[in-house]
């Protein structure tokens, strides 16, 4: 089996590539010119240079492949020019699916996000059937992933073989950017977490998440979405787990929502628009945090054989990796 993978130089994509290699698959990796290749240095794989925004290069690069894992995405909670994010996440997904169709690829596994789910404030766990609309998506990242996911689902229900997976919040090693969640860990290690807000996330071991992609390839139903989740934890619980792992103190002060929002406004204006750097706190991130992103993975458990595992080991590996690679 020859698998075409986008995003293999990144966090989740590199783990998907390593799992496939361990299963004996042949790999063809789409990389951008100038990409950081640390995550794929040890992989025996064919590398092709291309870009999600260049449809012609994708069709040529995918020729002869049996399956596609479209993992790449522009994952930032703040971007100065949102149009670039839509081009990568929405138009790039269209181009990948079109190239797969023209090359008669057997199956596409599209990596969406838990961010597209319909979260509620009544304590109910979100799942694949929770009511949701584009209007409920906060910020360009969530909107672009929602739009791209709709394209993938429609393709899967209209003749192409496309399965969608929705990882929750992956943690573990190789988070080279790092992701927004990885920055939480790095900030904790740097003692930049004097306080916390009342929010919550579902954390999943990135290695398990990668194995879930392979299960989706083998067992998923075309046109369906599958949440790949782990433990539902408040931010305070996550910080407490990091405290146990590192021996560093966990913050005890909870910041009210209005204070957090004001901080996001100031940081976004000063850091983002004046200093032209990515802010640590953004308005969209604070707005997202108003609803705890707690989910059920029962559909994946039923259809894919997915198993929820404790996230402590993944947090420990993340801490070790960040420290070993000079992030903290």
N, C-alpha and C positions, 0 to 999 in steps of 0.2 A: 504494500500500500504506500503510495506517494502522497504525503500530506502537505498542503500549502498552508503556511501560517503567517498571518500578519501580526505585528506587535510582539514578535518573539524576543526582541531586545528589551522589552519592558518587564514589568513585575509579573502579572498573571500570565502573559504570553510566554515568558521564558520557562515558567513551570509547566505549562501545557506542552511546550516543545520537549522538555526533559522527560516528561511522562511518556510521550509518544515514542521518543528514542528508546526508552527503557523497554517498551513493548515491541521493539523491532521495526518500527515504521521508518521508511525513508522520508527525509524532510527537505522541503524547499522553503526557505525563509525569505520573506519580503523585508528588505531593510532600506531605510532612507540613506542617502548620501550624508556622511558625517555622523551617523548614529553611534552611540556608545555601545560597543560590542562586548562589554565585560560579561554580560549574562549568557552569552552563547559561545564564548571562547572554547569551552570544552566539548561542544556538540559537533558530531560528525554530520554535517548538513550542507546542502547546496544553498548558496546565498545569491539572491538576485536583487539588484538595486532598482527601486521604483518608488512610487508615491501614490497614495490613495486618491489623490486629486488628478492623477494622470491615467485615464481609463485605458488608453492604448497600451501603456506599459503593463497594466494589470493583466490584460487578456493574453499578451505574449508570455508573461512570467508564469501564468497558471497553466499553460499548455501541457497536457499529459498527466495532470494531477488527478487523483481519485477522489480526494476529499479536501475540504477547505475549513480551516478554523480562522474566522475573522475576529481576532481579539483586539486589534489596535483601536485606540480611541484617544482623542484629545481630552484628558481628564484633568481639568482645573476648575476650581470654584470661582476664579476671577480671571478674566481675560480682557485686555484693553480693546481688542477688535473681535467681537463675537462672531462676525462673519467667517473668520478663519476656522472657528470651531464647527460651525454648521457645514462648511465645505468638507472638513475631514470626517466628521461623524455621520452626517446625513448623505451628502453627495458621495462620499467615499464608500459608504455601505451600498448605495445604488450601483456604483461602479463594480464593486466586488461581486455582487449578485449577478450583474449582467455578464461579467467575464466568466463566472462559474456556469451560467446558462449556455453561453456560446461554446464553452469547452466541455460541455456535457458532464460536469462533475457529478459524482454519485450523490454526495450529501454535503451541505454547508452547516456548520455549527457557528451560530452568531453569538458573540458575547455581548449581552446587553448589560443592564445594571439593576440592582434593587431600587435605584432611584426612580424608576418608572412606575413603581407600584403605588396603589392608593392607600396612603397611610391615614389613620384616623386618630382622633384625640380622645376616643372613648375607651382606650385600653385594648381594643380588639386587635388581634394579630392580622397584619395584611397578608394576602395570598394572591395567586394569579388571577382570581376572580373578583378581587376588590374593585368597586367602581372607581374610575379615574379618568381624567381628561387632560388634554394638553394645557388647558387653562390653569390646572392645578400644579403644573411644573414650575418650580422656582429657579430662575436663572438659565443662562444659555446652555450649560452642561446638561441639566435635566431635560430641558426642552429638546435639545438636539438628540439625546439618547432615546427619548420617547418617540420622536419622529422617525429615527432610524429603525427602532424596534417595530414600529407599525409597518414599515416597508418590508422588513424581514418576515413578519408574520403573514402579511398578504401574499408574499411570494411562496411561503410554505403551504398556504391554503389554495394556491392557484396553479399547481402543477409542478413547481420545483420542490425538491426535498430539502427543507430548511428547518432546523431546530434552533430554538432560542434558549440560552441559559442566562439567568439573572443572579450573578454572584452578589452576596451581600457586601460586607466590608472585609476584604482579605487582609491578613497579616502574616508576616513571616520574613524570610530572607530574600535578598535580591531586589529590594524596593529602592532602586537607584535614584529616582527623581528627588525625593520620595513622594509618594501619593499623599493626599491630605491626611489620611489616617496614619501613615508613616510619620508625618510631621508631628502628630500628637505624641508619638513615642519619642521622637527626637527632642521635642520641646520638654517633655518630662525628664529625659536624661540630662538636659541642659539646665534643669531647674527653672524653666520658664512657665511653670504651671502654678502660680500662686493661688488660683481659685478655679472653680468649675461652674458650669451651667447645668441646669436640670434638663438633660437630654439623654438619648439612648441610641445605641447602634446594635446591629447584629454582626458579631465578628465571626469570621470563618477562616480556618487554616488554609493558606493559599495552596499548599500541597494537596489538600483534600479537594479544593476547588478545581485544581487541574485534573484530578482523577474524575471529577464530576463531568468535565468536558468530554472525556473519553466515554463515559457512561452514556452521555447524551448522543454521541455518535453511534453507539451500538444499540441503544434501547429507546431513545427518544422518539416521539411521534411528530411528524412533519407539521409545521404550523403551530406547534404548542410552545409555551414558555415554562421554564422550570427554575424555581428559586433554589439556589445552592447556598444554604445558610448554616450557621452554627449556633452560637449562644447569643440570646438577647440579653444585653447588659446596659445598665446606665453608664454614663460617662464616669461617674464617681466609682462605680464598680470596676471599670476598666483601669482607672488610675490606681485603685487599691491593689489590683492584681499586679500592676507594674511596680508598685511599692514593695510587694512581697518578693517579686523577681529580682529587683535591683537593690533593695535595702534603703532606697531613697524615700523621703516622707511624701505621703499623699496629701494634697491640699484639703483643708477643712472648711474653707469659706465658699459658700455658694453665691454666685452673682445673679441678681435679678435680670429678667429678660430685657427690660428697658435699658439697663446699664450695658449689657452685652451688645445690644443693638447700637447704642451710642458709640461704643468702642469700635464696632465694625465700620460705622460711618467715618469716624476719624481716621482709622487705619487705611481704609480704602481710598480716601481722598489724599491723605498725606503720602502713604507708601505707594499706592497704585498710580494715581494721576500726577502727583508732583514729582516723586522720586522714580517713577516708572519701573517699580519692582512689584513682584507679587505679594500682596498683603498677607499677614498671618491670620488676621480676622477680616471677614468680609460680610457685607450686608446679607448676601444670599445664604452664606453658611449659617448665620444666626437665625435667619428666617426658617431655614430647613430644620434647625434644631428645636423649633417649637413643638414638633410632633416627634415622638420617639419612633425610630425606624425599626420597629419590632415586627418580625415576620414568622410565618409557618413554612416549613419545607416539606410538608406532608405529601404534596404531589410528586416531588422528586424522590421521596422515600418510597412511594408506591410504584412509580413507573421506572425509575432508574436504579433502584437499590441504594439510594443515597443514605448515608448514616451521619448523624450529627455527633461530632466529637468535641470534647472540651478544648478550649482555645488557649489554655495556659502554656502548652508546649510551643505553640506558634508565636505567642508573645515573647517567650524566652528566646526563641531562635531569632526573632526580629531584633531584640535588644542586643544579642551577641553579634549579629551581622552589622548593625549600625555602629557599634563600638569598634568592631574589628576593621571596619572600612572608613573610620575617621569622621563619622557624622557627629559623634558626641564623645 
